[in-house]
Amino acid sequence: MKKILFAVLACTLLSGAVFSKGGNDKADEPPKELVVWSAASEDEAQALVAAFTKLHPEISTSIIRAGSGELLTRLNAEQPRPSGDVLMGIARESFDMAYELFRPYKTANHANIGENVRDPVAVPKYYGFSMPLQALMVNTNLLKPEDYPKTWKDLINPKYKGEIVLANPTLSGSAYAQLYMWYKFYGEDFVRTIAQTVVFNTSSTAGPEAVARGEYAITATGEANIAKYMEKGNPVTFVYPSDGTGARFDASGIIDHGPNPKAAELFMDFLTSKEAYQIIYDTRGRRVVIDGIPGPKHLPSLDKIKLVEYNAKEAADMREELTSKFSDMMK
């Protein structure tokens, strides 16, 4: 009887030890497999994994491609033993809202990535992937260089009355990012003046289209829209406001309790390398989070742009209240 009890106890302790180490973690074995959950485009993910495989041919990497919302839903549903190792290319605020589900890890390239484009703690849970920066777009036929706006505050300058078109921040995510920045920079009175003096439309693409056609002189938009119209040869250019633009970014991080922790660390070391950021830039022309790689075609490099902190979690938490106030101000 004692032998039976001892055997049962030993099995119980062994199974508990295995579970505490992460079940199928294989923590003491050389890494052989990796599962990347990706919200990035298919071609980006494939190119990054191909380059990683050249560095680590001993690791077989698979990609699960889906939208960020779907991936986060899956991450929650699979707790406490998720099947993914790394979550790649989702918005920073999404990481903040599911913060406890990711594992801290300081990558080999930590020193090359600024605090404003990663998790700002000493051992981060995520690092920046790419950056959708907001800027001003100007029609060069309608304004001379000396007359270009220089700051966000210039949007309420009376000399531009009737010359500015913006997307409605109650209907557009990128326009809401602009609204949040204006509110943090200059407060509610500034926001009210914009709401009551500027022309608004319902689409984030309509403003750049109107400026490209010469119907308006100025809009605020994601920098990729400016680059697109410059590439087409439209008479437009960029202005990055001298008061700064929010360091908005999407990011990547290690999923806590994933099955292949060592491989996940190696992938994050690679994903934060200059080689990986060059692939991100080359594949989709995205702006990346390190200096030394140019911005999207026709746009300046990151070190030429003043960035300010963008508290994505606060922005998300404030969105309903701030857009409701703005809607009332427009009436």
Secondary structure, 3 states (H helix, E strand, C coil): CHHHHHHHHHHHHHHHHHHHCCCCCCCCCCCCEEEEEECCCHHHHHHHHHHHHHHCCCCEEEEEECCHHHHHHHHHHCCCCCCCCEEEEEEHHHHHHCHHHEECCCCCCHHHCCHHHECCCCCCCCEEEECCCEEEEEECCCCCHHHCCCCHHHHHCHHHCCCEEEECCCCCHHHHHHHHHHHHHHHHHHHHHHHHHCEEECCCCHHHHHHHHCCCCEEEEEHHHHHHHHHHCCCEEEECCCCCEECCCEEEEEECCCCCHHHHHHHHHHHCCHHHHHHHHHHHCCCCCCCCCCCCCCCCCHHHCCEECCCHHHHHHHHHHHHHHHHHHHC
